[in-house]
Amino acid sequence: MPPRLSRLERIYVREPIYFVTACTAHRRKLLARLSIHAVFLGFAANGPASGAWIGCYVLMPDHFHVFVAIDDERISLSNWVRALKGTLSSQLRKEGVSSPFWQKGFFDHVLRSEESATQKWQYVRENPTRAGLVTESDDWPFLGEVFPLEYRAESG
């Protein structure tokens, strides 16, 4: 199991939690590698300084799923995804991987409740198992939780 970042008790967010999926160009198998995982975790650890908190994530060979809360109106989800893709692209270039790295755009879904987040995560965390990469999802080394996000609805 990869080392986890130091944990906060729980981060309650009033802003939406986004479920984001982005795919590599031509579905190239670029992401399920230790170096990309390490760069991803570094990006996630630095996220709170710019108002972005990554919760659960899965890096698959050709796409990633991530739950993120953005609590700074100065950063848009699009700019945040662009920064994440750019950071991972820089690492791929350092490793001599040729571009293009990413499909244009990304898919996002706003989670409307804690139940919605839990259901989505339960489905997504099984991706490595469904893909035949591991027999148990917990055996997949590129899956985890950086910050424990918890949805909190606005009260009246």
Phi and psi restraints in degrees (value plus and minus 20) as a CYANA .aco file:
   2 PRO   PHI     -87.6   -47.6
   2 PRO   PSI     131.8   171.8
   3 PRO   PHI     -84.6   -44.6
   3 PRO   PSI     122.5   162.5
   4 ARG   PHI    -112.5   -72.5
   4 ARG   PSI     133.3   173.3
   5 LEU   PHI     -91.8   -51.8
   5 LEU   PSI     137.8   177.8
   6 SER   PHI     -79.2   -39.2
   6 SER   PSI     123.1   163.1
   7 ARG   PHI    -123.2   -83.2
   7 ARG   PSI     123.9   163.9
   8 LEU   PHI    -112.4   -72.4
   8 LEU   PSI     140.0   180.0
   9 GLU   PHI     -76.9   -36.9
   9 GLU   PSI     -79.3   -39.3
  10 ARG   PHI    -187.8  -147.8
  10 ARG   PSI     122.8   162.8
  11 ILE   PHI    -129.4   -89.4
  11 ILE   PSI      95.2   135.2
  12 TYR   PHI    -112.2   -72.2
  12 TYR   PSI     108.9   148.9
  13 VAL   PHI    -139.4   -99.4
  13 VAL   PSI     114.0   154.0
  14 ARG   PHI    -112.7   -72.7
  14 ARG   PSI     -46.9    -6.9
  15 GLU   PHI     -93.0   -53.0
  15 GLU   PSI     143.7   183.7
  16 PRO   PHI     -87.6   -47.6
  16 PRO   PSI     133.8   173.8
  17 ILE   PHI    -120.0   -80.0
  17 ILE   PSI     105.9   145.9
  18 TYR   PHI    -118.5   -78.5
  18 TYR   PSI     121.2   161.2
  19 PHE   PHI    -122.9   -82.9
  19 PHE   PSI      99.0   139.0
  20 VAL   PHI    -141.1  -101.1
  20 VAL   PSI     116.3   156.3
  21 THR   PHI    -148.0  -108.0
  21 THR   PSI     113.1   153.1
  22 ALA   PHI    -155.3  -115.3
  22 ALA   PSI     123.1   163.1
  23 CYS   PHI    -134.0   -94.0
  23 CYS   PSI     130.4   170.4
  24 THR   PHI     -94.6   -54.6
  24 THR   PSI     137.5   177.5
  25 ALA   PHI     -83.0   -43.0
  25 ALA   PSI     114.0   154.0
  26 HIS   PHI      36.8    76.8
  26 HIS   PSI       2.1    42.1
  27 ARG   PHI      33.0    73.0
  27 ARG   PSI      16.5    56.5
  28 ARG   PHI     -84.2   -44.2
  28 ARG   PSI     123.6   163.6
  29 LYS   PHI    -107.0   -67.0
  29 LYS   PSI      66.5   106.5
  30 LEU   PHI    -135.9   -95.9
  30 LEU   PSI     -38.0     2.0
  31 LEU   PHI    -119.4   -79.4
  31 LEU   PSI     -48.3    -8.3
  32 ALA   PHI    -103.8   -63.8
  32 ALA   PSI      54.3    94.3
  33 ARG   PHI    -167.8  -127.8
  33 ARG   PSI     130.6   170.6
  34 LEU   PHI     -79.0   -39.0
  34 LEU   PSI     -60.3   -20.3
  35 SER   PHI     -84.7   -44.7
  35 SER   PSI     -61.3   -21.3
  36 ILE   PHI     -88.2   -48.2
  36 ILE   PSI     -60.5   -20.5
  37 HIS   PHI     -80.7   -40.7
  37 HIS   PSI     -64.1   -24.1
  38 ALA   PHI     -82.6   -42.6
  38 ALA   PSI     -62.5   -22.5
  39 VAL   PHI     -86.4   -46.4
  39 VAL   PSI     -61.3   -21.3
  40 PHE   PHI     -78.5   -38.5
  40 PHE   PSI     -67.2   -27.2
  41 LEU   PHI     -83.9   -43.9
  41 LEU   PSI     -56.4   -16.4
  42 GLY   PHI     -84.2   -44.2
  42 GLY   PSI     -63.9   -23.9
  43 PHE   PHI     -79.9   -39.9
  43 PHE   PSI     -64.9   -24.9
  44 ALA   PHI     -83.4   -43.4
  44 ALA   PSI     -63.1   -23.1
  45 ALA   PHI     -82.4   -42.4
  45 ALA   PSI     -53.5   -13.5
  46 ASN   PHI    -105.5   -65.5
  46 ASN   PSI     -27.7    12.3
  47 GLY   PHI     -77.4   -37.4
  47 GLY   PSI     -63.8   -23.8
  48 PRO   PHI     -77.2   -37.2
  48 PRO   PSI     -48.3    -8.3
  49 ALA   PHI     -83.3   -43.3
  49 ALA   PSI     -46.1    -6.1
  50 SER   PHI    -130.8   -90.8
  50 SER   PSI      -6.3    33.7
  51 GLY   PHI      64.9   104.9
  51 GLY   PSI       3.0    43.0
  52 ALA   PHI    -146.4  -106.4
  52 ALA   PSI     110.4   150.4
  53 TRP   PHI    -140.9  -100.9
  53 TRP   PSI      96.6   136.6
  54 ILE   PHI    -109.2   -69.2
  54 ILE   PSI     109.3   149.3
  55 GLY   PHI    -115.2   -75.2
  55 GLY   PSI    -136.3   -96.3
  56 CYS   PHI     -98.0   -58.0
  56 CYS   PSI     132.6   172.6
  57 TYR   PHI    -174.2  -134.2
  57 TYR   PSI     138.7   178.7
  58 VAL   PHI    -160.1  -120.1
  58 VAL   PSI     105.7   145.7
  59 LEU   PHI    -120.3   -80.3
  59 LEU   PSI      93.7   133.7
  60 MET   PHI    -116.2   -76.2
  60 MET   PSI     148.5   188.5
  61 PRO   PHI     -75.9   -35.9
  61 PRO   PSI     -59.0   -19.0
  62 ASP   PHI    -141.4  -101.4
  62 ASP   PSI      -9.8    30.2
  63 HIS   PHI    -185.0  -145.0
  63 HIS   PSI     146.9   186.9
  64 PHE   PHI    -152.3  -112.3
  64 PHE   PSI     134.3   174.3
  65 HIS   PHI    -142.1  -102.1
  65 HIS   PSI     115.4   155.4
  66 VAL   PHI    -167.3  -127.3
  66 VAL   PSI     123.2   163.2
  67 PHE   PHI    -122.6   -82.6
  67 PHE   PSI     108.6   148.6
  68 VAL   PHI    -161.1  -121.1
  68 VAL   PSI     121.0   161.0
  69 ALA   PHI    -135.2   -95.2
  69 ALA   PSI     112.4   152.4
  70 ILE   PHI    -135.7   -95.7
  70 ILE   PSI      99.4   139.4
  71 ASP   PHI    -134.1   -94.1
  71 ASP   PSI       4.0    44.0
  72 ASP   PHI    -150.7  -110.7
  72 ASP   PSI      97.0   137.0
  73 GLU   PHI     -87.0   -47.0
  73 GLU   PSI     -30.0    10.0
  74 ARG   PHI     -98.2   -58.2
  74 ARG   PSI     -32.3     7.7
  75 ILE   PHI    -139.1   -99.1
  75 ILE   PSI     111.5   151.5
  76 SER   PHI    -114.2   -74.2
  76 SER   PSI     140.4   180.4
  77 LEU   PHI     -79.7   -39.7
  77 LEU   PSI     -61.5   -21.5
  78 SER   PHI     -79.1   -39.1
  78 SER   PSI     -64.7   -24.7
  79 ASN   PHI     -86.8   -46.8
  79 ASN   PSI     -56.3   -16.3
  80 TRP   PHI     -84.8   -44.8
  80 TRP   PSI     -66.2   -26.2
  81 VAL   PHI     -82.7   -42.7
  81 VAL   PSI     -60.6   -20.6
  82 ARG   PHI     -79.9   -39.9
  82 ARG   PSI     -61.8   -21.8
  83 ALA   PHI     -85.3   -45.3
  83 ALA   PSI     -62.6   -22.6
  84 LEU   PHI     -82.9   -42.9
  84 LEU   PSI     -68.6   -28.6
  85 LYS   PHI     -80.0   -40.0
  85 LYS   PSI     -61.1   -21.1
  86 GLY   PHI     -83.2   -43.2
  86 GLY   PSI     -61.0   -21.0
  87 THR   PHI     -84.2   -44.2
  87 THR   PSI     -65.0   -25.0
  88 LEU   PHI     -87.6   -47.6
  88 LEU   PSI     -57.4   -17.4
  89 SER   PHI     -81.4   -41.4
  89 SER   PSI     -60.8   -20.8
  90 SER   PHI     -78.5   -38.5
  90 SER   PSI     -61.8   -21.8
  91 GLN   PHI     -86.0   -46.0
  91 GLN   PSI     -62.3   -22.3
  92 LEU   PHI     -81.4   -41.4
  92 LEU   PSI     -62.0   -22.0
  93 ARG   PHI     -81.5   -41.5
  93 ARG   PSI     -61.8   -21.8
  94 LYS   PHI     -79.4   -39.4
  94 LYS   PSI     -50.9   -10.9
  95 GLU   PHI    -106.9   -66.9
  95 GLU   PSI     -18.4    21.6
  96 GLY   PHI      62.0   102.0
  96 GLY   PSI      -4.7    35.3
  97 VAL   PHI     -98.9   -58.9
  97 VAL   PSI     113.9   153.9
  98 SER   PHI    -102.9   -62.9
  98 SER   PSI     128.7   168.7
  99 SER   PHI    -104.0   -64.0
  99 SER   PSI     147.1   187.1
 100 PRO   PHI    -100.4   -60.4
 100 PRO   PSI     133.5   173.5
 101 PHE   PHI    -122.8   -82.8
 101 PHE   PSI     -50.8   -10.8
 102 TRP   PHI    -148.1  -108.1
 102 TRP   PSI     125.7   165.7
 103 GLN   PHI     -88.8   -48.8
 103 GLN   PSI     133.7   173.7
 104 LYS   PHI     -88.5   -48.5
 104 LYS   PSI     123.2   163.2
 105 GLY   PHI      54.7    94.7
 105 GLY   PSI    -187.2  -147.2
 106 PHE   PHI    -184.7  -144.7
 106 PHE   PSI     146.5   186.5
 107 PHE   PHI    -124.2   -84.2
 107 PHE   PSI     116.2   156.2
 108 ASP   PHI    -158.3  -118.3
 108 ASP   PSI     132.0   172.0
 109 HIS   PHI    -161.6  -121.6
 109 HIS   PSI     111.3   151.3
 110 VAL   PHI    -104.8   -64.8
 110 VAL   PSI     105.2   145.2
 111 LEU   PHI    -101.2   -61.2
 111 LEU   PSI     113.1   153.1
 112 ARG   PHI    -122.4   -82.4
 112 ARG   PSI     -26.9    13.1
 113 SER   PHI    -182.2  -142.2
 113 SER   PSI     144.9   184.9
 114 GLU   PHI     -81.7   -41.7
 114 GLU   PSI     -57.7   -17.7
 115 GLU   PHI     -81.7   -41.7
 115 GLU   PSI     -62.5   -22.5
 116 SER   PHI     -80.4   -40.4
 116 SER   PSI     -63.9   -23.9
 117 ALA   PHI     -84.2   -44.2
 117 ALA   PSI     -64.3   -24.3
 118 THR   PHI     -82.8   -42.8
 118 THR   PSI     -65.9   -25.9
 119 GLN   PHI     -82.7   -42.7
 119 GLN   PSI     -63.9   -23.9
 120 LYS   PHI     -83.0   -43.0
 120 LYS   PSI     -64.2   -24.2
 121 TRP   PHI     -84.5   -44.5
 121 TRP   PSI     -62.7   -22.7
 122 GLN   PHI     -78.7   -38.7
 122 GLN   PSI     -58.0   -18.0
 123 TYR   PHI     -91.0   -51.0
 123 TYR   PSI     -68.6   -28.6
 124 VAL   PHI     -86.0   -46.0
 124 VAL   PSI     -59.6   -19.6
 125 ARG   PHI     -85.2   -45.2
 125 ARG   PSI     -35.8     4.2
 126 GLU   PHI    -107.9   -67.9
 126 GLU   PSI     -21.7    18.3
 127 ASN   PHI     -72.4   -32.4
 127 ASN   PSI     -68.2   -28.2
 128 PRO   PHI     -81.5   -41.5
 128 PRO   PSI     -53.5   -13.5
 129 THR   PHI     -90.3   -50.3
 129 THR   PSI     -67.4   -27.4
 130 ARG   PHI     -81.4   -41.4
 130 ARG   PSI     -52.3   -12.3
 131 ALA   PHI    -100.5   -60.5
 131 ALA   PSI     -23.4    16.6
 132 GLY   PHI      57.0    97.0
 132 GLY   PSI      -2.1    37.9
 133 LEU   PHI    -102.7   -62.7
 133 LEU   PSI     -48.9    -8.9
 134 VAL   PHI    -166.9  -126.9
 134 VAL   PSI     143.6   183.6
 135 THR   PHI    -109.0   -69.0
 135 THR   PSI     -46.8    -6.8
 136 GLU   PHI    -146.9  -106.9
 136 GLU   PSI     114.0   154.0
 137 SER   PHI     -77.9   -37.9
 137 SER   PSI     -54.3   -14.3
 138 ASP   PHI     -85.7   -45.7
 138 ASP   PSI     -33.2     6.8
 139 ASP   PHI    -102.9   -62.9
 139 ASP   PSI     -32.0     8.0
 140 TRP   PHI     -95.7   -55.7
 140 TRP   PSI     100.4   140.4
 141 PRO   PHI     -96.4   -56.4
 141 PRO   PSI     -27.6    12.4
 142 PHE   PHI    -131.8   -91.8
 142 PHE   PSI      24.1    64.1
 143 LEU   PHI    -161.8  -121.8
 143 LEU   PSI     122.3   162.3
 144 GLY   PHI     155.0   195.0
 144 GLY   PSI    -183.9  -143.9
 145 GLU   PHI    -158.0  -118.0
 145 GLU   PSI     107.5   147.5
 146 VAL   PHI    -110.8   -70.8
 146 VAL   PSI     -79.3   -39.3
 147 PHE   PHI    -140.2  -100.2
 147 PHE   PSI     114.6   154.6
 148 PRO   PHI     -99.0   -59.0
 148 PRO   PSI      70.8   110.8
 149 LEU   PHI     -97.1   -57.1
 149 LEU   PSI     121.6   161.6
 150 GLU   PHI    -156.0  -116.0
 150 GLU   PSI     106.6   146.6
 151 TYR   PHI     -88.1   -48.1
 151 TYR   PSI     115.4   155.4
 152 ARG   PHI    -152.9  -112.9
 152 ARG   PSI      96.0   136.0
 153 ALA   PHI     -88.9   -48.9
 153 ALA   PSI     129.1   169.1
 154 GLU   PHI     -84.5   -44.5
 154 GLU   PSI     115.1   155.1
 155 SER   PHI    -115.8   -75.8
 155 SER   PSI     119.5   159.5
